[in-house]
């Protein structure tokens, strides 16, 4: 009986640890899409730039040899809209193009 109880506790502990790892993986702070000159990066930080179009979160574009280009983003259906005030424009991308960003 003790062995059965021990095995049961081990199995329950295993699944609790597995669930904790899954929850940790779902909290990705940045998603990125590669471009020919850098990346478009979506963050989970709130957008601090005043806008009237519902862009909720910070974004930025990287460009080799230049400073980052700040922006904000929102999503609707299968699309991501990124507003870049620097150029007064909105870029549209497919959600599926963004993957968790890996920093090197």
N, C-alpha and C positions, 0 to 999 in steps of 0.2 A: 504494500500500500504506500509506503514512503517513496518508493521508486516512481510510482505512477504520479504521485503528487509533485515530486521533484521534476520529472519530465514535463508535466503540465505547466509548472512555473517557468521552466526554461522556454517552452514554446510561446507562452504569453509574453515573456520578456523579449523574445526575439521579434515578435510582431510589433510590440510597442516601439522598439528601437527602429525597426524598418519604417514605421509610420513617421517617426520623428525625422528620419533622413529624408523622406519624401517631402515633408512639410518644409524642411530647410531648403531643398532644391527648388521649390516653387517660389521662393522669395528671391528672385533674380533682380538685382538692383539696376542692371542695364541690359538692353537688347541692342544689337547692332546689325547693320546691313553694310556690306562692303561696296564701295564705289570705285571708279577708276582712279580717284585721287585721294581716297581715305575711307571714312566711314560716316554713316548717319547713325547717331546713337540716341536711343530713347531711354530716359531715366524714370524713376518712380518719385522723384522730387517734385513738389508742387511748382507750377509756373509762377515766377515772381514778376514777370513782365505784364504790364496792364494790356489786356486785350478784351475785345467785345465779341469774340467769336467762339468762346468755349474751349480754348486750348488750355487743358488742365495741368499738364506735366512738362517739365523741362526736357529739352532735346538740344543736341548740338551736332554740328558736322565738323569732321576733322579734314584737314587738307595738308598734305605733305609740304613742309616748309613755311606754313602760315599758322596764325593763331586760329583757335576754334571759332566756329560761327554759331553763336547762341540762337536758340529758338524754343518753341513750345509745340507740343503735339496733343492730338486727340485721335480717337478711333471711332469709326462708324462702320458697322458691318465688317466686310473683309478688307477694309482700307484703313490706312494710317495717313493722317494729314499733319504735315509739319510746317509750321509758320516760322519763317525767317524774317524778322523785322529789318534786318540789315539790307535786304533786297525788296522788302514789302511784298513778299510772295509766299505762296503756299505750295509745297510739293506734295504729291500724292504717291503713296507706295502700297503694295500689297503686304498685308500682315505677315504672310508666310515667308517673306524675304528676311525677316528679322529673327535672329538667333541670340541666345545668351552670349554676352560679350566676354571674351577671355582676355585678360590683361597679361601681357608678357613682361 
